[in-house]
Amino acid sequence: MGGSPSRSLENGRTQGYDWSRKIRYFPYTSTKNADTDIAGLMSHINNDKISRVSFYTTPLDKTQWTNLILYHAYIVFYTETSDGKFWWSLEKNGDALILQMSRNIEDVRDKLEGEERIRKRVSIIPAVFDWRPAVKMRDKSSRKFRDLYDDLIDDTDQLNIEYKYSDERSKKFARIVFLKLAGSKEYRFMSP
């Protein structure tokens, strides 16, 4: 797991990514055995109930000076099962859908595949420029993890929708997931 997406640069701008049509799973509770981790994931998908969902944003890169239009969006949700309570993040980036799991929210909210998420701090106006992962919306949920999986894989075919940097794919994906999980379904999406 890990590695950064393949992309080409032309005149300093990103031209594209190599979309893999895969889900990358990163469990912070990993057994270091891929077969055991995947069996555990399938058990969670089949048995867990989602009780909370949040829509988070981060800067796209460290050189960004505003987040009014451009930002990366992802979802954090909480499940309860007979095995315990778990935090998850789900997002779309340049090469795959990324699913993370941990017993600690900080692992999935503040990190991406074990590395700190992009964060920018400018001391001039800290309230505006301290870009930690920021929650934009929260809601309760009563959906089953299996329902979310079926919605994303079968119903909306998210693995076959390529990521395009200029097409706001992480935001669109996060909106779809949030609305599938949110209990109230009454949200208007605006820039942060």
Disulfide bonds with the S-S distance in Angstrom:
none
